[in-house]
Amino acid sequence: MTQEMIDFCAAHKVYPKIEVIPIEYINEALERLIKRDVKYRFVIDIENSLK
């Protein structure tokens, strides 16, 4: 069932709404979570943060 949903989303161009953040922003992101000031899922950009 999960694969069917992934296939459906890919076929209909349904993508999650995310906010990509650098690792240095993690404390501010946590504060925003506590304040409920988040509209999208946070995704930490590890690859670019470690350069």
N, C-alpha and C positions, 0 to 999 in steps of 0.2 A: 504494500500500500504506500509506503514511503517513497519508493522509487516512482510509482505512478504520479504522486503529487509533484515530485521533482521534475519529472518529464513534462507534466502539465504546465508548471511554472515556466520552464525553459521554452516550451512551444508558444506560450502566450506572453512571454517577456515580463513575467511577474518577478520582481526582485525585492529583497528586503530593504528597508530604509535604515541606513546606518550612519554613524558619525565616526570617522576614522581619526584616531588621536595618537600622538606620539607617546612613548613610554613616560617622558618627562611630565606629561599632563595628567598622570594617573591620580595624583592627590586631589587635583581640582575636579576630576571626573567623579571621584568618590564623594566629594562634598556636594556636587550637583545631584548625585543619586540620593543622598540623604535629604536634600532640600526638595526632592521630587521635581527638579528642573531639567528633566531629560525627555526629549521627544522621540529619540531614536536609540537603537542599541549601539553601545560603544564597541568599537573594534580597535584593539591596540596594534599599531603598525610596528611590529617588532623588527622586521627586516630593515627598514629605514632608520629606526631609532638606534640601532647598534652600529651604524656606519660612522 
